[in-house]
Amino acid sequence: MKTVVSVIGKDAVGIISKVSAVCAECNANIVDITQSVLQDMFVMVMLTEIGGLNCSFTEFSDKMKALGADKKLDIRVMHEDIFNSMHRI
């Protein structure tokens, strides 16, 4: 099972590192990542494999949400199935 993690906010040093650290802490494998900085706005989309999570999906999502609140970033975690359903025509 996979998740899509999106991160949007003001650019700062270490955003990828901090998000990756939460993934490592929860045993979520980063499968793909893309990021851009548009002027001073940081935008990242990450695909993670969560089959081996050592916590619940809710805990993983909550940890990402807490990181976002702490760093003033909008971090959202969505199951791949829900993401695909939302974008199906």
HUJONOR-V977582 format. One line per field, one symbol per residue. ss: DSSP state (H for helix, E for strand, L for the rest). burial: b if it has 24 or more other C-alpha atoms within 12 Angstrom, else e. A space follows every 50 residues. Layout:
BEGIN
ss: ???
burial: ???
END
This chain:
BEGIN
ss: LEEEEEEEEELLLLHHHHHHHHHHHHLLEEEEEEEEEELLEEEEEEEEEL LLLLLLHHHHHHHHHHHHHHHLEEEEEEEHHHHHHHLLL
burial: ebbbbbbbbeeeeebbeebbebbeebebbbeeeeeeeeeeebbbbbbbbb eebeeebeebbebbbebbeeeebbbbbbbeeeeeeeeee
END
